[in-house]
Amino acid sequence: MTTAKIFQHGGSQAVRLPKAFRFDAKEVLIEKHGQEVVLRPIGQPTLKTFKQIAKHLAEQFPDASEFPEPPPRPKKHERSIVEF
């Protein structure tokens, strides 16, 4: 079992994690189970294709098919011209 130092950082309590316990993430989820505190990294999805983006969105928002269709885009001659 490995130990870590606890210290104050401003108004918060912080733990200095040993190198073997570093996260490859910018944020972690924190859960408390009784006296135990669990940290889980929040990974940023690395989506490189539209197919990967669509799959990710379908998994994250399974009820998205319930949203109404957006209104049709106006044709080019129907668009307003804004002058400054």
JOPE-V927000 format. One record per pair of residues at least 4 apart in sequence whose ideal C-beta (glycine too) atoms are under 7 Angstrom apart, sorted by the first residue. I is the first residue (numbers start at 1). J is the second residue. D is the distance in whole Angstrom. If there is no record, write none. Layout:
i=I j=J d=D
i=I j=J d=D
//
This chain:
i=2 j=18 d=6
i=4 j=15 d=5
i=4 j=16 d=6
i=4 j=17 d=6
i=4 j=18 d=6
i=5 j=16 d=5
i=6 j=13 d=6
i=6 j=15 d=6
i=7 j=14 d=6
i=7 j=16 d=7
i=8 j=13 d=6
i=9 j=14 d=4
i=17 j=21 d=4
i=17 j=22 d=6
i=23 j=28 d=6
i=23 j=41 d=4
i=24 j=41 d=7
i=25 j=41 d=4
i=25 j=42 d=6
i=25 j=43 d=6
i=27 j=42 d=4
i=28 j=39 d=4
i=28 j=40 d=6
i=28 j=41 d=5
i=28 j=42 d=6
i=29 j=40 d=4
i=29 j=42 d=6
i=30 j=37 d=7
i=30 j=39 d=6
i=31 j=38 d=5
i=32 j=37 d=5
i=33 j=38 d=6
i=45 j=56 d=6
i=47 j=52 d=4
i=47 j=53 d=5
i=47 j=56 d=6
i=48 j=52 d=6
i=50 j=54 d=6
i=51 j=55 d=6
i=52 j=56 d=6
i=53 j=57 d=6
i=54 j=58 d=6
i=55 j=59 d=6
i=56 j=60 d=6
i=57 j=61 d=6
i=57 j=64 d=7
i=58 j=62 d=7
i=74 j=78 d=4
i=74 j=79 d=5
//
